[in-house]
Amino acid sequence: MTGSEYVPRGGPIQLVCNATAPREPPVDVAWYKDGRLVVSDAQSGLIVTKRTERSTLVSVLAVRHSKMTDAGKYSCRSSDNDVATVVVHVFAGQSVRTRS
């Protein structure tokens, strides 16, 4: 999880964080937006899920319908203090699809 993501307003946001350790996965992963802790809230459409796959803890932050206020710097931090960051840009237009 690095770099930038561009999402049309109203579109879904899905950020995936993989926290890996040599023997056992980290105990937890916390999500932050612009330095503030993100809390899962199904009513608002923001869901954080976690699952373990071998020595990796996979956490997904999903926003069903993005708003302009969902734009910002998102970070995931493992209990081992490893951090990954992505900047999400929400734009007011519709996504551009190309045909091949």
C-alpha positions as CSV (number, residue, x, y, z in Angstrom):
1,M,0.0,0.0,0.0
2,T,1.8,3.1,-1.3
3,G,1.4,6.0,-3.7
4,S,-2.0,7.5,-4.6
5,E,-5.5,6.3,-5.4
6,Y,-8.1,8.3,-7.4
7,V,-11.7,7.6,-6.7
8,P,-14.8,9.3,-8.2
9,R,-17.2,10.8,-5.6
10,G,-19.8,8.1,-4.8
11,G,-17.4,5.3,-5.8
12,P,-16.1,2.7,-3.5
13,I,-12.7,3.0,-1.7
14,Q,-10.9,-0.3,-0.8
15,L,-7.5,-0.2,0.8
16,V,-5.6,-3.4,1.7
17,C,-2.8,-3.6,4.2
18,N,-0.7,-6.8,4.5
19,A,1.3,-7.0,7.8
20,T,3.8,-9.9,7.7
21,A,6.1,-11.3,10.3
22,P,8.7,-14.1,10.0
23,R,6.8,-16.6,12.3
24,E,3.5,-15.3,13.3
25,P,1.4,-12.5,12.0
26,P,1.3,-9.2,13.9
27,V,-1.3,-9.1,16.6
28,D,-3.2,-6.2,15.1
29,V,-3.4,-3.5,12.5
30,A,-4.8,0.0,13.1
31,W,-5.9,2.4,10.4
32,Y,-5.4,6.2,10.4
33,K,-6.8,9.0,8.2
34,D,-4.8,12.2,8.4
35,G,-3.3,11.1,11.7
36,R,-6.6,10.2,13.4
37,L,-7.6,6.6,14.3
38,V,-10.3,5.2,11.9
39,V,-13.1,3.2,13.6
40,S,-15.3,0.8,11.6
41,D,-18.8,2.2,11.4
42,A,-21.2,0.1,9.3
43,Q,-24.0,2.7,9.4
44,S,-21.8,5.3,7.7
45,G,-20.5,2.7,5.2
46,L,-16.9,2.5,6.5
47,I,-15.9,-1.1,7.3
48,V,-12.6,-2.4,8.6
49,T,-12.0,-6.2,8.3
50,K,-9.1,-8.4,9.3
51,R,-8.1,-11.9,8.5
52,T,-5.0,-14.0,9.0
53,E,-3.3,-15.8,6.1
54,R,-0.3,-17.9,7.3
55,S,2.2,-15.3,8.7
56,T,0.3,-12.3,7.3
57,L,-2.5,-10.2,8.9
58,V,-4.6,-8.7,6.1
59,S,-6.7,-5.7,6.9
60,V,-9.1,-4.0,4.5
61,L,-10.6,-0.6,4.9
62,A,-13.6,-0.1,2.7
63,V,-15.9,2.9,2.1
64,R,-19.0,2.0,0.2
65,H,-19.8,5.4,-1.3
66,S,-17.0,7.9,-1.0
67,K,-17.5,11.6,-0.2
68,M,-15.2,14.5,-0.8
69,T,-14.3,14.4,2.9
70,D,-13.0,10.8,2.5
71,A,-10.0,12.2,0.6
72,G,-6.8,12.2,2.6
73,K,-3.7,10.4,3.8
74,Y,-4.5,6.8,5.0
75,S,-2.0,4.8,7.0
76,C,-2.1,1.3,8.4
77,R,0.2,0.5,11.4
78,S,0.9,-3.0,12.6
79,S,1.4,-3.9,16.2
80,D,5.1,-4.3,15.2
81,N,5.0,-0.5,14.3
82,D,5.4,-1.1,10.6
83,V,3.6,1.7,8.7
84,A,2.3,1.9,5.1
85,T,0.6,5.0,3.6
86,V,-1.5,5.9,0.6
87,V,-3.0,9.2,-0.4
88,V,-6.7,9.0,-1.6
89,H,-8.0,11.6,-3.9
90,V,-11.8,11.9,-4.4
91,F,-12.8,13.8,-7.5
92,A,-16.2,15.2,-8.5
93,G,-16.4,13.6,-11.9
94,Q,-17.2,10.1,-13.0
95,S,-14.5,7.5,-13.6
96,V,-13.1,7.2,-17.1
97,R,-13.4,3.8,-18.7
98,T,-11.6,2.8,-21.8
99,R,-12.6,0.1,-24.2
100,S,-10.0,-2.2,-25.7
